[in-house]
Amino acid sequence: MKFTEFGFSQEVIDGLEAMRFEKATPVQEATIPPIMKGKDMIACAQTGTGKTAAYLLPVLDRQVQSNSDGLNTLVLVPTRELAMQIDQQMEGFGYFLPITSIAVYGGNDAGLWNTQKNALTTGANVIIATPGRLIQHLSMGYVKMDTLKHLILDEADRMLDMGFYDDIMQIVSYLPKQRQTLMFSATMPPKIRDMARELLADYEEINIALSKPAEGVLQAAYMTYEPQKIPLINTLLKGKDLKSIVIFSSTKLKVKEIHKALQQAGYPAKAIHSDLDQKERTEVMREFKNRNIQILVATDIIARGIDVEGIDLVINFDVPNDAEDYVHRVGRTARASSTGVALTFITERDQNDFKKIEDLIESTIIKIPLPAEIGDGPEYKPKSFSGKKKPYKKFNKKGGKPSGQQGKHRKK
């Protein structure tokens, strides 16, 4: 389906053409029409499928059509990186629109606070915010929410994982009760359904390819001992013509170790982790996006926040403890129907966690023998895992049978 078929205003179409957006993704096809009709919604779709455009385009179009002033849309996100990413997309989509936006996130820079305050007091039309920083501004009394028409929770599952439930509910207490509320999530655990029942009214539910890596990702794994990992990275990268690589590790200490080893080997690499301040993290991301550096070593802090086209390779230096985090790490490559490679290093202690990943994505990932110069690794012998997640199904009100991709629910 082409974007011109949704009935967007010409100003929105002009922005899409400038950004070379032509054909909608499945999640956009499924969600844009009901959003344009003003429906509340909870949508579950894997990362990298175009969720940001799916909710921004229809609410921007409705704002243009209504010609309303003041704050119109609030987007809540878990991390500053995602807030900045969405604000950048806002600039593209809104280039031909009389709409202003501001990303509101934490930092020790007094200038950043004042910029955010000025935008909030003068009535920015779209706010993209992390919950903690927005509450700080709300507590000062100068943020007016009475004109708000749309509340959007992006990466809702991650926000709950990070403990933002109370913050979200506190923010909601400032908002008009009559509004459109949209929740976008990569997974659909029970706590997300509980929040949907609290926040959404007469809502539509859409599920697109729950928790599976994009089809364009070639996934493979190596069985390794811990000391073999860095030599393996050097072997994998040596002589390869790869333009953009992300290496994920679960701790900032390991990130620093990997970064140091890559620099010593002469690779153009930078690290991003929580020890860096916001200015430093922004500069690293800018260099990576501009291809000034080839390799980005990172903790999961950016697993859902990075949006860079053309990432050739994702390496999981260690297996994430949460199986769903694997999907988000791997989702950094093969975005928007492109292709990419995702490799994971599995130690003996990681085997059960990796089996949970295979159960979640309902696929067995090929285990590649280690290169001869690295030596032999451990065998893959995970214990049987009885906690396999069942594929998500919806039920209709009558007989409890699956009702397809979409189901309607009413707040009780």
C-alpha positions as CSV (number, residue, x, y, z in Angstrom):
1,M,0.0,0.0,0.0
2,K,1.3,3.5,-0.9
3,F,1.3,6.4,1.5
4,T,-0.8,8.4,-0.9
5,E,-3.7,5.9,-0.4
6,F,-4.2,6.8,3.3
7,G,-5.8,10.2,2.5
8,F,-3.2,12.3,4.2
9,S,-3.1,16.1,3.6
10,Q,-0.9,17.3,0.8
11,E,1.5,18.9,3.4
12,V,2.1,15.4,4.9
13,I,2.5,13.8,1.5
14,D,5.1,16.5,0.6
15,G,7.1,15.6,3.7
16,L,6.9,11.9,2.9
17,E,8.1,12.5,-0.7
18,A,11.0,14.6,0.5
19,M,12.0,11.6,2.8
20,R,11.4,9.1,-0.1
21,F,8.7,7.3,1.8
22,E,6.6,5.5,-0.8
23,K,5.3,2.1,0.4
24,A,3.9,1.5,3.9
25,T,5.1,-1.4,6.0
26,P,2.7,-4.0,7.4
27,V,2.4,-2.3,10.8
28,Q,1.8,1.0,9.1
29,E,-0.9,-0.5,6.9
30,A,-2.6,-2.1,9.9
31,T,-2.4,0.9,12.3
32,I,-2.7,4.1,10.4
33,P,-6.4,3.8,9.3
34,P,-7.8,3.2,12.8
35,I,-5.5,5.9,14.3
36,M,-6.9,8.3,11.7
37,K,-10.4,7.5,12.8
38,G,-9.5,8.4,16.4
39,K,-9.4,4.9,17.8
40,D,-7.4,4.0,20.9
41,M,-4.9,1.3,20.1
42,I,-2.4,-1.2,21.5
43,A,0.0,-2.4,18.7
44,C,2.6,-5.1,19.0
45,A,5.2,-5.2,16.3
46,Q,8.9,-6.2,16.1
47,T,11.5,-3.6,16.1
48,G,12.6,-2.0,12.8
49,T,9.1,-2.3,11.2
50,G,8.3,1.4,11.0
51,K,6.3,2.0,14.2
52,T,7.4,5.6,14.6
53,A,5.9,6.6,11.3
54,A,2.9,4.5,12.0
55,Y,1.8,6.8,14.9
56,L,3.4,10.1,13.9
57,L,1.9,10.4,10.5
58,P,-1.7,10.1,11.4
59,V,-1.6,12.4,14.4
60,L,0.4,15.0,12.5
61,D,-2.2,14.8,9.7
62,R,-5.1,15.2,12.2
63,Q,-3.3,18.2,13.7
64,V,-2.9,19.8,10.3
65,Q,-6.6,19.1,9.4
66,S,-7.8,20.6,12.7
67,N,-5.4,23.6,12.6
68,S,-5.1,23.5,16.4
69,D,-2.6,25.5,18.5
70,G,-0.7,24.5,21.6
71,L,0.3,21.1,22.8
72,N,-1.3,18.4,20.7
73,T,0.7,15.2,21.1
74,L,2.8,13.7,23.9
75,V,5.1,10.7,23.1
76,L,6.6,8.9,26.1
77,V,9.7,6.8,25.5
78,P,12.1,4.9,27.8
79,T,15.5,6.5,26.8
80,R,16.9,9.8,25.7
81,E,18.4,8.1,22.6
82,L,14.9,7.1,21.4
83,A,13.5,10.6,22.2
84,M,16.2,12.2,20.1
85,Q,15.6,9.7,17.3
86,I,11.9,10.3,17.2
87,D,12.4,14.1,17.3
88,Q,14.7,13.8,14.2
89,Q,12.0,11.9,12.4
90,M,9.5,14.6,13.4
91,E,11.8,17.2,11.7
92,G,11.6,15.2,8.5
93,F,7.8,14.5,8.5
94,G,7.0,18.0,9.7
95,Y,9.3,19.9,7.3
96,F,6.3,21.2,5.4
97,L,4.0,21.5,8.4
98,P,3.4,24.4,10.8
99,I,4.1,22.1,13.7
100,T,6.8,22.4,16.4
101,S,8.4,19.6,18.5
102,I,10.8,19.2,21.4
103,A,12.6,16.2,22.8
104,V,12.6,16.3,26.6
105,Y,15.1,14.2,28.4
106,G,17.6,14.3,31.3
107,G,21.0,15.7,31.5
108,N,23.1,18.0,33.6
109,D,23.3,20.8,31.0
110,A,21.5,23.9,32.3
111,G,21.2,25.1,28.7
112,L,19.3,21.9,27.8
113,W,16.9,22.4,30.7
114,N,16.2,26.0,29.7
115,T,15.6,25.1,26.0
116,Q,13.1,22.4,27.1
117,K,11.4,24.9,29.5
118,N,11.1,27.5,26.8
119,A,9.5,25.1,24.4
120,L,7.1,23.7,27.0
121,T,6.0,27.2,28.1
122,T,5.5,28.5,24.6
123,G,3.4,25.5,23.6
124,A,5.4,23.1,21.4
125,N,2.9,21.0,19.5
126,V,4.6,17.7,20.0
127,I,6.6,16.6,23.0
128,I,8.8,13.5,22.9
129,A,9.8,12.8,26.5
130,T,11.3,10.4,28.9
131,P,9.0,10.1,32.0
132,G,11.4,11.2,34.7
133,R,12.5,14.5,33.0
134,L,8.9,15.4,32.0
135,I,7.7,14.9,35.6
136,Q,10.5,17.4,36.7
137,H,9.0,20.0,34.3
138,L,5.4,19.2,35.3
139,S,6.2,19.7,39.0
140,M,7.3,23.3,38.2
141,G,3.8,24.1,37.1
142,Y,4.5,25.8,33.8
143,V,3.5,22.8,31.5
144,K,-0.1,23.1,30.3
145,M,-1.7,19.9,29.1
146,D,-5.3,21.1,28.6
147,T,-5.1,21.1,24.8
148,L,-3.5,17.6,24.5
149,K,-5.3,15.3,22.0
150,H,-3.0,12.4,21.7
151,L,-0.9,10.3,24.2
152,I,1.5,7.8,22.7
153,L,3.6,5.3,24.7
154,D,6.4,4.0,22.5
155,E,8.4,0.9,23.7
156,A,5.8,0.5,26.4
157,D,7.2,-2.9,27.5
158,R,10.6,-1.4,28.0
159,M,9.3,1.5,30.0
160,L,7.6,-1.0,32.4
161,D,10.8,-3.1,32.6
162,M,12.7,0.1,33.6
163,G,10.2,0.8,36.4
164,F,8.4,3.7,34.9
165,Y,4.9,2.6,35.7
166,D,4.3,5.0,38.5
167,D,5.8,7.9,36.5
168,I,3.6,7.1,33.6
169,M,0.5,7.1,35.8
170,Q,1.6,10.3,37.4
171,I,1.9,12.0,34.0
172,V,-1.5,10.7,32.9
173,S,-3.0,12.4,35.9
174,Y,-2.1,15.8,34.3
175,L,-3.7,14.9,31.0
176,P,-7.3,15.5,29.7
177,K,-9.5,12.4,30.1
178,Q,-10.8,13.0,26.6
179,R,-7.9,12.0,24.4
180,Q,-6.7,9.4,22.0
181,T,-4.2,7.0,23.6
182,L,-1.9,4.7,21.6
183,M,0.5,2.1,23.0
184,F,3.2,0.5,20.8
185,S,5.2,-2.4,22.2
186,A,7.6,-5.0,20.8
187,T,6.2,-7.7,23.2
188,M,2.9,-8.3,24.9
189,P,3.4,-9.5,28.5
190,P,0.5,-9.4,31.0
191,K,1.7,-6.1,32.6
192,I,1.2,-4.4,29.2
193,R,-2.3,-5.7,28.9
194,D,-3.0,-4.5,32.5
195,M,-1.8,-1.0,31.6
196,A,-3.9,-1.0,28.4
197,R,-7.0,-1.7,30.4
198,E,-6.2,1.2,32.6
199,L,-5.3,3.8,30.0
200,L,-7.3,2.8,26.8
201,A,-11.0,3.0,26.1
202,D,-12.8,1.0,23.4
203,Y,-9.4,0.1,21.9
204,E,-8.3,-1.8,19.0
205,E,-5.5,-4.4,19.3
206,I,-3.1,-5.2,16.5
207,N,-0.4,-7.8,16.5
208,I,2.3,-8.0,13.8
209,A,5.0,-10.7,13.9
210,L,5.4,-10.8,17.7
211,S,9.0,-11.0,18.9
212,K,10.8,-12.4,15.9
213,P,13.8,-10.9,14.1
214,A,13.2,-9.5,10.7
215,E,13.3,-12.0,7.8
216,G,16.3,-10.3,6.3
217,V,18.6,-11.1,9.3
218,L,20.9,-14.1,8.8
219,Q,21.4,-15.4,12.4
220,A,24.2,-17.6,13.5
221,A,26.1,-18.4,16.8
222,Y,29.5,-19.6,18.0
223,M,30.1,-21.7,21.0
224,T,33.0,-20.1,22.8
225,Y,34.9,-19.9,26.1
226,E,35.1,-16.4,27.5
227,P,38.9,-15.9,26.6
228,Q,38.1,-16.8,23.0
229,K,35.6,-14.0,22.4
230,I,37.9,-11.0,21.6
231,P,40.2,-13.1,19.4
232,L,37.1,-14.3,17.6
233,I,36.0,-10.7,16.9
234,N,39.4,-9.9,15.4
235,T,39.2,-13.0,13.2
236,L,35.7,-12.2,12.0
237,L,36.5,-8.6,11.2
238,K,39.9,-9.1,9.6
239,G,39.9,-8.3,5.9
240,K,36.1,-7.8,5.8
241,D,34.5,-5.0,3.9
242,L,31.9,-4.1,6.5
243,K,30.8,-0.4,6.7
244,S,28.7,-0.4,9.9
245,I,28.9,-2.8,12.9
246,V,27.4,-2.9,16.3
247,I,28.8,-5.0,19.1
248,F,26.5,-5.5,22.1
249,S,27.6,-6.4,25.6
250,S,25.6,-6.6,28.8
251,T,28.0,-4.6,31.0
252,K,29.8,-1.3,30.6
253,L,33.0,-3.0,31.9
254,K,33.0,-5.4,29.0
255,V,32.1,-2.7,26.5
256,K,35.3,-0.8,27.7
257,E,37.4,-4.0,27.4
258,I,36.1,-4.7,23.8
259,H,36.6,-1.1,22.8
260,K,40.2,-1.1,24.0
261,A,41.0,-4.3,22.2
262,L,39.5,-3.0,18.9
263,Q,41.5,0.2,19.2
264,Q,44.7,-1.7,19.8
265,A,44.0,-3.8,16.7
266,G,43.6,-0.6,14.7
267,Y,39.8,-0.7,14.1
268,P,37.9,2.6,14.0
269,A,35.6,2.0,17.0
270,K,33.9,4.0,19.7
271,A,32.0,2.9,22.8
272,I,28.7,4.1,24.2
273,H,27.6,3.4,27.8
274,S,26.1,5.0,30.9
275,D,29.5,6.5,32.0
276,L,29.4,8.9,29.1
277,D,27.4,12.1,29.6
278,Q,24.7,13.1,27.1
279,K,27.0,15.3,25.0
280,E,29.5,12.5,24.6
281,R,26.9,9.9,23.7
282,T,25.3,12.2,21.2
283,E,28.7,12.8,19.5
284,V,29.5,9.1,19.4
285,M,26.1,8.4,17.7
286,R,26.6,11.3,15.3
287,E,30.0,9.9,14.2
288,F,28.6,6.4,13.8
289,K,25.6,7.6,11.7
290,N,27.9,9.7,9.5
291,R,30.2,6.7,9.0
292,N,33.1,8.4,10.6
293,I,33.6,5.3,12.8
294,Q,32.9,1.8,11.6
295,I,32.3,0.0,14.8
296,L,30.0,0.9,17.7
297,V,30.4,-1.0,21.0
298,A,27.4,-0.6,23.3
299,T,25.4,-1.8,26.2
300,D,21.7,-2.4,25.8
301,I,21.1,1.3,26.5
302,I,20.8,1.8,22.7
303,A,19.3,-1.6,21.7
304,R,16.0,0.1,21.0
305,G,17.1,3.6,20.5
306,I,19.6,3.4,17.6
307,D,18.1,4.0,14.1
308,V,20.9,3.8,11.6
309,E,20.5,2.6,8.1
310,G,22.8,0.1,6.6
311,I,24.1,-1.8,9.6
312,D,25.8,-4.8,8.1
313,L,26.6,-6.8,11.3
314,V,25.4,-7.1,14.9
315,I,27.6,-9.1,17.3
316,N,26.2,-10.2,20.6
317,F,29.4,-10.5,22.6
318,D,27.4,-12.2,25.3
319,V,23.9,-13.6,25.4
320,P,21.3,-11.2,26.9
321,N,19.6,-12.5,30.0
322,D,16.2,-11.4,28.7
323,A,15.3,-13.3,25.5
324,E,13.3,-10.4,24.2
325,D,16.4,-8.2,24.4
326,Y,18.0,-10.4,21.7
327,V,15.2,-9.4,19.3
328,H,15.9,-5.8,19.9
329,R,19.7,-6.1,19.5
330,V,19.3,-8.1,16.3
331,G,16.7,-5.6,15.1
332,R,19.4,-3.0,14.6
333,T,20.3,-4.7,11.3
334,A,18.0,-5.6,8.4
335,R,15.8,-2.6,9.1
336,A,13.0,-1.6,6.7
337,S,13.3,-4.7,4.5
338,S,17.1,-4.6,4.1
339,T,19.4,-7.5,5.0
340,G,22.1,-8.0,7.7
341,V,23.9,-10.6,9.8
342,A,23.6,-11.2,13.5
343,L,26.2,-13.3,15.3
344,T,26.1,-14.4,19.0
345,F,28.8,-15.8,21.2
346,I,27.6,-18.5,23.6
347,T,29.6,-19.7,26.6
348,E,28.7,-22.8,28.7
349,R,26.8,-20.7,31.2
350,D,24.8,-18.9,28.5
351,Q,23.4,-22.0,26.9
352,N,20.1,-22.1,28.8
353,D,19.5,-18.4,28.1
354,F,20.2,-18.9,24.4
355,K,17.7,-21.9,24.3
356,K,15.1,-19.5,25.7
357,I,15.8,-17.2,22.8
358,E,15.4,-20.0,20.3
359,D,12.1,-20.9,22.0
360,L,10.9,-17.4,21.9
361,I,11.6,-16.8,18.2
362,E,10.5,-20.4,17.4
363,S,13.6,-21.1,15.4
364,T,16.9,-23.0,15.9
365,I,19.9,-20.8,15.2
366,I,22.7,-22.4,13.4
367,K,25.9,-23.0,15.4
368,I,29.0,-22.3,13.3
369,P,32.3,-24.1,14.2
370,L,35.0,-21.8,15.5
371,P,37.9,-20.9,13.1
372,A,40.8,-23.2,13.5
373,E,43.1,-20.5,14.9
374,I,40.7,-19.9,17.8
375,G,40.6,-23.5,18.9
376,D,37.6,-25.7,20.0
377,G,34.7,-24.3,22.0
378,P,32.2,-26.0,24.3
379,E,29.4,-28.2,23.0
380,Y,25.9,-26.8,22.9
381,K,24.0,-28.9,25.4
382,P,21.3,-26.6,27.0
383,K,18.9,-28.0,29.6
384,S,15.3,-28.4,28.5
385,F,13.4,-25.3,29.1
386,S,9.8,-25.7,30.2
387,G,8.9,-22.0,30.3
388,K,8.6,-21.6,26.5
389,K,6.3,-18.7,25.7
390,K,3.3,-19.7,23.7
391,P,2.5,-17.8,20.5
392,Y,0.3,-14.8,21.3
393,K,-3.4,-15.3,20.4
394,K,-6.4,-13.0,20.8
395,F,-9.8,-14.2,21.8
396,N,-13.2,-12.9,20.9
397,K,-15.9,-12.3,23.4
398,K,-18.2,-15.2,22.3
399,G,-16.4,-18.5,22.1
400,G,-12.8,-17.8,23.1
401,K,-11.5,-18.7,19.7
402,P,-8.7,-16.7,18.0
403,S,-10.2,-13.7,16.3
404,G,-7.4,-12.8,13.8
405,Q,-5.0,-9.9,13.8
406,Q,-7.3,-7.4,15.2
407,G,-9.7,-7.5,18.1
408,K,-11.8,-4.8,19.8
409,H,-12.0,-4.4,23.6
410,R,-13.8,-2.0,25.8
411,K,-12.5,-0.6,29.0
412,K,-14.5,-2.0,31.9
